[in-house]
Amino acid sequence: MSNSNKSNITQEETIVEMESIQLGIIGMGDMGKLYARTLSAAGWKNVNVCDMPNKYEALREEFAGTGIRVMKDGHLVSRQSDWILYSVPAEFIDSVVATYGPSTKIGAIVAGQTSVKAPEIAAFEKHLPEDVYIITCHSMHGPTVSSKGQPLVIINHKGTAETLALVERILSCFESEIAHLSYKEHDRITADTQAVTHMAFLSMGTTWKHQDSFPWFDPTYTGGIENVKVNMTMRILSNKWHVYAGLAILNPSAKAQVKQYSLSVAALFKLMIQEKEAEFVARIRAAGEFVFGNRGDREQILLSDNLLDQYSLGSVPKDKRKPNSHLSLLAMVDCWYQLKMNPYSHMVCQTPLFRFWLGISEYLFLNEDFLQDAMQAALYEKEIREDDMEFMMSARGWQECIALGNMEGYRVRFEDTAQFFKSRFGEAAVIGKQMIEMITRKTNPSTTAPTVPTTVTP
C-alpha cells in the first residue's frame, strides 16, 4: 500500500484542475454524502450530485450554500462530469448504470463505490459507451469512520497512466492508504475480510437475541475480548442491512468461505459435546500453528486486555466473569486453516472490523492461558453449552441464507436481530468509534491520537 500519488503537476496546474474538472456522484446515501463533502471541502469547485428524483428537493435543501451542485438525475450528472462515482447498493448497480450510463460524457472516468466489484464491472462493461475509462474504487470503511489511514482500493480496469494519476489526485484528499488491485483480487480478499467477518458477528447477535440475553449483563460475555465482540456486533446491526447482504450474496468468492466457517463451527461443536478432548485440542493446535506459527516479528494487532476492558457496555466486575469457549474465534481460525488461507496477507484490504476480528483471534491463540481456558470451557463447561449450540444454529442459518442468495431473507434476519438491540445502538456507536480510533492508531501510527475511552454503564 502507498499514499495517493499527487503526480508531477505544479501548484498552478493543481488550482486550474480543481477549478475546471467536474466531479459527479450518482447516489447520495451515507457514503455518497461523505465523498461529496470531502471532495468539496478539499477545494474541488465542481461537485455534481444526484439521488432518486423524489429526493431532489430534500437534497437541494440539505446542500444549499455548500457549493455542492444538486442535479435532478444521473443523466445530467453523467453528461457534465469528467469523473463519475456510482454510490449505490450493489444489487441495484446494473439497473442504475443501465439507466444513466449511456449519457456518460466522452472521455469521462467512471468509478463505483460498491463493496462487490464483479457485478459492478459487469454493469460498466455492459452499459457504458466505449469512449470512457473505468477506474473504480472502494473505501474500506463506513461513513462514520475517519478515512485517514484507512485502506482505499483503486482498480484500474480500463484506464491510462494519465487518467489513473488524475483519479489518485482526486482521491488524495481522503488521506487513505492506497492499494492497487484487480477487481477479482478485491472480491477474493473482501470475501474473507468482510463477508465472513460480518457473518460471524451477525451469528453472535442472532444467538444473543434467541437467548433473550443482552451480553453486557452476562458474566460469560464481559471482558476485553468480549467487549470487541459485543461492540462490533452492535456496530454492524446499527447500520443498513443491504451493505452486508450485497457483500455476502453478490460476491462470487464469499459463499465458499462462508460455508467453511459454518462447517468449522459445526465440526468443533460436535467434538465439544462428545468431549473428545484429544481430537479437539489437536485440531485447534494445528489451526493455530498454521495461522499464527509464522508471524515472525510482526507486532500483535491488539493492545492489553486491561485496555480493552475500558470499552464496555456493562459493568460486570472481573471476579464475577465466567469462562467462555470462544467458539466463534476457534472456528474462524479453523476455517482459515481448512481453506489454507493466510489472513495476514489480506491486510491490504483490512477494514476496522477485520482488524478487530483478526486481532482478538490472534490475542486468544497467542496467550496460552487464555487458549487453555477456552478449550477447557468448550469441552467441559455445561453452563455455556446452550449458547454454543445456538451459535452453531445461527451460523448455519446465516450461511444457508447466503447460499440461497436470498436478499429478502437476509433483510428479515438482519432487521429482526437489530430490533432486539436497538435501544443500545447510541451507546455502542460512541464506544465502537473510540475502539476503531484506537486500533487504527495501533496499526497505522501516522493517524491522530484516539479519543479517551468512555465506559458506558447500564
C-alpha positions as CSV (number, residue, x, y, z in Angstrom):
1,M,0.0,0.0,0.0
2,S,1.1,3.6,-0.6
3,N,-0.2,7.0,-0.2
4,S,-2.1,8.7,-3.0
5,N,0.2,9.8,-5.9
6,K,-0.1,13.6,-6.4
7,S,1.9,13.2,-9.7
8,N,4.2,15.8,-11.1
9,I,2.0,18.8,-11.7
10,T,2.6,22.3,-10.4
11,Q,0.6,24.2,-7.8
12,E,-0.8,26.4,-10.6
13,E,-1.9,23.4,-12.6
14,T,-3.5,21.9,-9.5
15,I,-5.5,25.1,-8.9
16,V,-6.7,25.1,-12.6
17,E,-7.5,21.4,-12.4
18,M,-9.6,21.7,-9.2
19,E,-11.5,24.7,-10.7
20,S,-12.2,23.1,-14.1
21,I,-12.6,19.3,-13.6
22,Q,-16.2,18.3,-13.0
23,L,-16.8,15.6,-10.4
24,G,-20.1,13.6,-10.3
25,I,-21.7,11.4,-7.7
26,I,-24.8,9.3,-8.5
27,G,-26.3,8.1,-5.3
28,M,-26.4,10.2,-2.2
29,G,-26.6,7.7,0.6
30,D,-24.2,7.9,3.6
31,M,-21.1,7.2,1.5
32,G,-22.1,9.4,-1.4
33,K,-22.5,12.3,1.0
34,L,-19.2,11.5,2.6
35,Y,-17.5,11.7,-0.8
36,A,-19.3,14.8,-1.8
37,R,-18.5,16.7,1.3
38,T,-14.8,15.6,1.5
39,L,-14.2,16.5,-2.2
40,S,-15.8,19.9,-1.8
41,A,-14.0,20.7,1.4
42,A,-10.7,19.8,-0.3
43,G,-11.2,22.5,-2.8
44,W,-12.8,20.8,-5.8
45,K,-15.1,23.5,-7.1
46,N,-17.5,21.5,-9.3
47,V,-19.1,18.6,-7.4
48,N,-22.3,17.5,-9.1
49,V,-24.6,15.1,-7.2
50,C,-28.0,13.4,-7.5
51,D,-30.1,10.7,-6.0
52,M,-33.6,9.4,-6.9
53,P,-35.9,12.1,-8.3
54,N,-38.2,12.1,-5.2
55,K,-35.2,13.2,-3.1
56,Y,-34.2,16.1,-5.3
57,E,-35.8,18.9,-3.2
58,A,-34.6,17.5,0.1
59,L,-31.0,17.2,-1.2
60,R,-31.2,20.8,-2.6
61,E,-32.2,22.0,0.9
62,E,-29.5,19.9,2.7
63,F,-26.7,21.1,0.5
64,A,-27.8,24.7,0.0
65,G,-24.9,27.1,0.4
66,T,-22.2,24.3,0.4
67,G,-21.1,24.8,-3.2
68,I,-22.2,21.2,-4.0
69,R,-24.4,21.2,-7.1
70,V,-27.5,19.0,-6.7
71,M,-28.9,17.9,-10.0
72,K,-32.3,16.3,-10.9
73,D,-31.0,12.9,-12.2
74,G,-28.0,10.9,-13.2
75,H,-28.3,11.9,-16.9
76,L,-27.4,15.5,-16.0
77,V,-24.5,14.3,-13.7
78,S,-23.2,11.9,-16.4
79,R,-23.4,14.4,-19.3
80,Q,-21.4,17.1,-17.4
81,S,-18.9,15.3,-15.2
82,D,-15.3,14.2,-16.0
83,W,-15.2,11.8,-13.1
84,I,-18.3,9.9,-12.1
85,L,-18.8,7.8,-9.0
86,Y,-21.8,5.4,-8.7
87,S,-22.5,5.2,-5.0
88,V,-25.5,2.8,-5.0
89,P,-26.2,-0.6,-3.3
90,A,-24.6,-3.5,-5.2
91,E,-27.9,-5.1,-6.0
92,F,-29.0,-2.0,-7.9
93,I,-25.8,-1.2,-9.8
94,D,-26.8,-2.9,-13.0
95,S,-30.1,-1.1,-13.3
96,V,-28.7,2.3,-12.3
97,V,-25.8,2.1,-14.8
98,A,-28.2,0.8,-17.5
99,T,-30.3,4.0,-16.9
100,Y,-27.6,6.6,-16.7
101,G,-24.5,5.0,-18.3
102,P,-25.4,5.8,-21.9
103,S,-25.4,9.6,-21.0
104,T,-21.7,9.4,-19.9
105,K,-19.6,12.3,-21.2
106,I,-17.0,11.3,-23.8
107,G,-13.6,10.6,-22.2
108,A,-15.0,10.6,-18.6
109,I,-13.6,8.3,-15.9
110,V,-16.3,6.1,-14.3
111,A,-16.0,4.5,-10.8
112,G,-18.2,2.7,-8.3
113,Q,-18.2,2.6,-4.6
114,T,-19.9,-0.8,-4.3
115,S,-18.2,-3.3,-2.0
116,V,-18.5,-6.1,-4.5
117,K,-16.8,-5.4,-7.8
118,A,-17.7,-8.3,-10.1
119,P,-21.3,-7.1,-10.7
120,E,-20.1,-3.5,-10.8
121,I,-17.5,-4.2,-13.5
122,A,-20.1,-6.3,-15.5
123,A,-22.5,-3.4,-15.4
124,F,-19.9,-0.9,-16.6
125,E,-18.8,-3.2,-19.4
126,K,-22.3,-3.8,-20.5
127,H,-23.8,-0.4,-20.3
128,L,-21.1,2.3,-20.6
129,P,-20.0,3.7,-24.0
130,E,-16.7,2.5,-25.4
131,D,-15.2,6.0,-25.2
132,V,-15.0,6.2,-21.4
133,Y,-12.5,5.0,-18.8
134,I,-13.2,2.6,-16.0
135,I,-11.1,3.2,-12.8
136,T,-13.2,2.1,-9.9
137,C,-12.5,2.3,-6.1
138,H,-13.6,1.1,-2.7
139,S,-13.1,3.0,0.6
140,M,-12.7,0.1,3.1
141,H,-14.6,1.8,6.0
142,G,-18.1,3.1,6.8
143,P,-19.3,6.6,6.6
144,T,-18.9,7.4,10.3
145,V,-15.2,6.3,10.4
146,S,-12.4,8.8,9.5
147,S,-10.9,7.9,6.1
148,K,-7.4,8.9,7.2
149,G,-5.1,5.9,7.3
150,Q,-7.8,3.5,6.2
151,P,-7.3,1.4,3.0
152,L,-8.7,2.7,-0.2
153,V,-8.6,0.3,-3.2
154,I,-8.2,1.6,-6.7
155,I,-8.9,-0.7,-9.6
156,N,-7.6,0.4,-13.0
157,H,-9.8,-1.7,-15.1
158,K,-9.7,0.4,-18.3
159,G,-7.6,3.5,-17.9
160,T,-4.4,5.1,-18.9
161,A,-1.4,6.3,-16.8
162,E,-2.7,9.8,-17.1
163,T,-6.3,9.1,-16.1
164,L,-5.1,6.9,-13.2
165,A,-2.9,9.8,-11.9
166,L,-6.0,12.1,-12.1
167,V,-8.0,9.6,-10.0
168,E,-5.3,9.4,-7.4
169,R,-5.2,13.2,-7.2
170,I,-9.0,13.4,-6.8
171,L,-8.9,10.8,-4.0
172,S,-5.8,12.1,-2.2
173,C,-8.0,14.4,0.0
174,F,-9.2,11.3,1.9
175,E,-5.7,10.7,3.2
176,S,-6.2,7.0,2.9
177,E,-3.7,4.2,2.2
178,I,-4.0,3.3,-1.5
179,A,-4.0,-0.3,-2.6
180,H,-4.0,-1.1,-6.3
181,L,-5.8,-4.4,-7.1
182,S,-7.7,-6.1,-9.9
183,Y,-11.5,-6.5,-9.3
184,K,-11.1,-10.2,-8.9
185,E,-8.3,-9.8,-6.3
186,H,-10.5,-7.3,-4.5
187,D,-13.5,-9.6,-4.3
188,R,-11.5,-12.6,-3.2
189,I,-9.9,-10.7,-0.3
190,T,-13.0,-8.9,0.8
191,A,-14.9,-12.3,0.9
192,D,-12.7,-13.0,3.9
193,T,-12.0,-9.6,5.4
194,Q,-15.7,-8.6,5.2
195,A,-18.2,-11.3,4.3
196,V,-17.1,-14.0,6.8
197,T,-16.3,-11.4,9.5
198,H,-19.7,-9.9,9.2
199,M,-21.4,-13.4,9.3
200,A,-19.5,-14.3,12.5
201,F,-20.6,-11.1,14.3
202,L,-24.2,-11.4,13.0
203,S,-24.3,-15.0,14.2
204,M,-23.3,-13.8,17.7
205,G,-26.0,-11.2,17.6
206,T,-28.7,-13.7,16.5
207,T,-27.5,-16.1,19.3
208,W,-28.0,-13.4,22.0
209,K,-31.4,-12.5,20.5
210,H,-32.5,-16.1,20.6
211,Q,-31.2,-16.5,24.1
212,D,-33.1,-13.3,25.0
213,S,-29.9,-12.0,26.6
214,F,-28.1,-8.7,26.5
215,P,-24.4,-9.9,26.5
216,W,-23.2,-6.9,28.6
217,F,-25.2,-8.2,31.6
218,D,-24.0,-11.8,31.1
219,P,-20.7,-12.7,33.0
220,T,-19.8,-15.0,30.1
221,Y,-19.6,-12.1,27.7
222,T,-17.7,-9.5,29.6
223,G,-14.0,-8.6,29.5
224,G,-11.6,-7.4,26.9
225,I,-12.2,-9.8,24.0
226,E,-15.9,-9.9,24.7
227,N,-16.1,-6.1,24.5
228,V,-14.8,-6.3,21.0
229,K,-17.3,-8.9,20.0
230,V,-20.2,-7.0,21.6
231,N,-19.4,-3.5,20.3
232,M,-18.5,-4.6,16.8
233,T,-21.7,-6.7,16.6
234,M,-23.7,-3.6,17.7
235,R,-21.9,-1.5,15.1
236,I,-22.9,-3.8,12.3
237,L,-26.5,-4.2,13.4
238,S,-26.9,-0.4,13.7
239,N,-26.0,0.1,10.0
240,K,-28.0,-0.7,6.8
241,W,-28.7,-4.3,6.1
242,H,-28.1,-4.1,2.3
243,V,-24.4,-3.2,2.7
244,Y,-23.7,-6.6,4.3
245,A,-26.2,-8.5,2.2
246,G,-24.5,-7.3,-1.0
247,L,-21.1,-8.2,0.3
248,A,-22.1,-11.8,1.2
249,I,-24.6,-12.7,-1.5
250,L,-23.2,-10.9,-4.6
251,N,-19.5,-11.6,-4.1
252,P,-18.8,-14.8,-6.1
253,S,-15.8,-15.6,-3.7
254,A,-17.8,-15.3,-0.5
255,K,-20.0,-18.4,-0.5
256,A,-17.3,-21.0,-0.2
257,Q,-15.7,-19.1,2.7
258,V,-19.0,-18.6,4.5
259,K,-19.8,-22.3,4.1
260,Q,-16.5,-23.4,5.5
261,Y,-16.9,-21.1,8.6
262,S,-20.3,-22.8,9.2
263,L,-18.8,-26.2,8.8
264,S,-15.9,-25.3,11.2
265,V,-18.4,-24.2,13.8
266,A,-20.4,-27.4,13.5
267,A,-17.3,-29.7,13.4
268,L,-15.8,-28.2,16.6
269,F,-19.2,-28.2,18.4
270,K,-19.7,-31.9,17.7
271,L,-16.2,-32.6,19.2
272,M,-17.1,-30.4,22.2
273,I,-20.4,-32.2,23.1
274,Q,-18.7,-35.6,22.8
275,E,-15.9,-34.3,25.0
276,K,-13.3,-35.7,22.5
277,E,-10.5,-33.7,24.1
278,A,-7.5,-35.1,22.2
279,E,-9.1,-34.7,18.8
280,F,-10.5,-31.2,19.6
281,V,-7.2,-29.9,21.0
282,A,-5.2,-31.4,18.2
283,R,-7.4,-29.7,15.6
284,I,-7.2,-26.3,17.4
285,R,-3.4,-26.6,17.8
286,A,-3.0,-27.4,14.1
287,A,-5.1,-24.5,13.1
288,G,-3.3,-22.1,15.4
289,E,0.1,-23.2,14.2
290,F,-0.9,-22.7,10.5
291,V,-2.3,-19.2,11.1
292,F,-0.1,-17.8,13.8
293,G,3.0,-20.0,13.7
294,N,4.9,-18.0,11.1
295,R,4.2,-14.5,12.3
296,G,7.9,-13.7,12.6
297,D,8.5,-10.4,14.4
298,R,5.0,-9.0,13.5
299,E,3.6,-6.9,16.3
300,Q,0.3,-8.1,17.8
301,I,-2.7,-6.2,16.5
302,L,-4.5,-5.5,19.8
303,L,-3.4,-3.9,23.0
304,S,-3.8,-5.3,26.5
305,D,-6.9,-6.9,28.0
306,N,-6.9,-4.2,30.6
307,L,-7.2,-1.5,27.8
308,L,-10.0,-3.4,26.1
309,D,-11.8,-3.6,29.4
310,Q,-12.4,0.1,29.2
311,Y,-14.7,-0.3,26.1
312,S,-17.6,-1.8,27.9
313,L,-21.4,-1.5,27.6
314,G,-21.8,-3.2,31.0
315,S,-20.3,-3.3,34.5
316,V,-19.8,-6.9,35.5
317,P,-16.7,-7.0,37.8
318,K,-13.7,-9.2,36.9
319,D,-14.3,-11.6,39.8
320,K,-17.8,-12.3,38.5
321,R,-16.9,-13.2,35.0
322,K,-17.3,-16.7,33.7
323,P,-15.3,-18.9,31.2
324,N,-16.2,-18.7,27.5
325,S,-15.4,-21.3,24.8
326,H,-14.8,-18.6,22.2
327,L,-16.3,-21.0,19.6
328,S,-16.7,-18.1,17.2
329,L,-12.9,-17.4,17.2
330,L,-11.8,-21.0,17.3
331,A,-14.0,-21.7,14.3
332,M,-12.6,-18.7,12.4
333,V,-9.0,-19.9,12.8
334,D,-10.1,-23.4,11.9
335,C,-11.8,-22.0,8.8
336,W,-8.6,-20.2,7.7
337,Y,-6.7,-23.5,8.3
338,Q,-9.2,-25.6,6.3
339,L,-9.1,-23.2,3.4
340,K,-5.3,-22.8,3.7
341,M,-5.8,-19.1,3.9
342,N,-3.3,-16.6,5.5
343,P,-5.4,-13.8,6.9
344,Y,-2.3,-11.6,7.3
345,S,-1.9,-11.5,3.5
346,H,-5.3,-9.7,3.4
347,M,-4.3,-6.7,5.5
348,V,-4.1,-4.8,2.2
349,C,-7.9,-4.7,2.3
350,Q,-8.3,-4.6,6.1
351,T,-11.4,-3.0,7.5
352,P,-11.6,-1.9,11.1
353,L,-13.9,-4.8,11.8
354,F,-11.5,-7.3,10.2
355,R,-8.6,-5.8,12.2
356,F,-10.5,-6.4,15.4
357,W,-11.6,-9.9,14.3
358,L,-8.1,-11.0,13.4
359,G,-6.8,-9.1,16.5
360,I,-8.9,-10.9,19.0
361,S,-8.3,-14.3,17.3
362,E,-4.5,-13.6,17.5
363,Y,-4.9,-12.4,21.1
364,L,-6.6,-15.7,22.1
365,F,-4.2,-18.0,20.3
366,L,-1.0,-16.2,21.4
367,N,-2.0,-16.3,25.1
368,E,-1.6,-19.9,26.2
369,D,-3.5,-19.4,29.4
370,F,-6.5,-17.9,27.6
371,L,-6.4,-20.6,24.9
372,Q,-6.3,-23.4,27.5
373,D,-9.2,-21.8,29.4
374,A,-11.2,-21.5,26.2
375,M,-10.6,-25.1,25.2
376,Q,-11.5,-26.4,28.7
377,A,-14.6,-24.4,28.8
378,A,-15.6,-25.6,25.3
379,L,-15.3,-29.2,26.4
380,Y,-16.5,-29.3,30.0
381,E,-18.4,-26.1,30.9
382,K,-22.0,-27.3,30.6
383,E,-23.5,-23.9,31.5
384,I,-22.4,-22.4,28.2
385,R,-23.3,-25.4,26.1
386,E,-26.7,-24.0,25.1
387,D,-25.1,-20.7,23.9
388,D,-22.7,-22.6,21.7
389,M,-25.5,-24.7,20.3
390,E,-27.4,-21.5,19.5
391,F,-24.3,-20.0,17.9
392,M,-23.9,-23.1,15.7
393,M,-27.5,-22.9,14.6
394,S,-27.3,-19.2,13.9
395,A,-24.1,-19.6,11.8
396,R,-25.8,-22.3,9.8
397,G,-28.9,-20.1,9.3
398,W,-26.9,-17.2,8.0
399,Q,-24.8,-19.5,5.8
400,E,-27.9,-21.1,4.2
401,C,-29.5,-17.7,3.6
402,I,-26.3,-16.5,1.8
403,A,-26.0,-19.7,-0.2
404,L,-29.6,-19.4,-1.4
405,G,-28.9,-15.8,-2.5
406,N,-32.0,-14.7,-0.5
407,M,-31.8,-10.9,-0.1
408,E,-35.2,-10.6,1.4
409,G,-34.4,-13.4,3.9
410,Y,-31.2,-11.7,4.8
411,R,-33.1,-8.4,5.4
412,V,-35.6,-10.0,7.7
413,R,-33.0,-11.9,9.7
414,F,-30.8,-8.7,10.0
415,E,-33.6,-6.3,10.9
416,D,-35.2,-8.8,13.4
417,T,-31.8,-9.2,15.2
418,A,-31.2,-5.4,15.1
419,Q,-34.5,-4.6,16.6
420,F,-33.7,-6.6,19.7
421,F,-30.6,-4.4,20.4
422,K,-31.9,-1.1,19.1
423,S,-32.1,0.6,22.5
424,R,-28.3,0.4,22.9
425,F,-27.1,1.5,19.5
426,G,-26.4,5.0,20.6
427,E,-24.0,4.0,23.4
428,A,-22.4,1.3,21.3
429,A,-21.8,3.8,18.5
430,V,-19.8,6.0,20.8
431,I,-17.7,3.2,22.2
432,G,-17.3,1.5,18.8
433,K,-15.9,4.7,17.3
434,Q,-13.4,5.0,20.1
435,M,-12.3,1.4,19.6
436,I,-11.8,1.9,15.9
437,E,-9.7,5.0,16.5
438,M,-7.6,3.0,19.0
439,I,-6.9,0.1,16.6
440,T,-6.4,2.4,13.6
441,R,-3.7,4.2,15.6
442,K,-2.2,0.9,16.7
443,T,-1.9,-0.4,13.1
444,N,-1.2,2.9,11.4
445,P,0.8,5.2,13.7
446,S,0.5,8.1,11.2
447,T,-3.1,8.7,12.3
448,T,-4.2,11.0,15.0
449,A,-4.4,10.1,18.7
450,P,-7.5,8.2,19.7
451,T,-10.3,9.5,21.9
452,V,-10.0,8.7,25.6
453,P,-12.2,5.7,26.2
454,T,-15.5,6.2,27.9
455,T,-17.1,3.3,29.8
456,V,-20.8,3.4,29.5
457,T,-22.7,1.6,32.3
458,P,-26.3,0.4,32.1
